[in-house]
Amino acid sequence: MNEVELYLKKAGQDLQYLMQGAMQYGVAFLEELASKALAENKKIIWKERYVDTQDLGLLDYELQPI
């Protein structure tokens, strides 16, 4: 089992949720982010990015405790 699979199992998320940021951040970055979140016992939360109440179609992320 690789780091991403371990992260998904521990965080209770699925691959589809994690891959929401793939187009913007890239798969390699998501692998690093999942590894970091796993090491810190946190989960990745995607949030839409707004500027002056306009949705930019981009995602921000934050790490929250599991």
LINWODA-V894346 format. One record per run of one state. SS is the DSSP state (A for helix, B for strand, O for the rest). FROM is the first residue (numbers start at 1). TO is the last residue. If there is no record, write none. Layout:
((SS | FROM | TO) (SS | FROM | TO))
//
This chain:
((O | 1 | 2) (A | 3 | 11) (O | 12 | 14) (A | 15 | 25) (O | 26 | 26) (A | 27 | 39) (O | 40 | 41) (B | 42 | 51) (O | 52 | 53) (B | 54 | 65) (O | 66 | 66))
//
